Amino acid sequence: MYLNYFTFKKEELICPKCQWTGLGSELSYGDYHESTFIADFICPKCIEYIGYVQFPLIKEVEKYKFTELSQ
């Protein structure tokens, strides 16, 4: 599952394997793929794969900041 870099830490997620429920900020890091800047996240209870985040480009960060400040 794709996790939005800017919002996943505040989202409530459920592990499909053990039914653990918690915030994205509570997930554990899995693998990190340097060539694509993708990080996998796993359940902190049973180590099941939950999803991945692709780290944003500078342009995307600037766009997000502008959008957040204008709201």
Helices and strands as residue ranges (DSSP letters): G 8-10, E 12-14, E 21-23, G 24-26, E 28-33, E 38-42, E 49-54, H 58-69
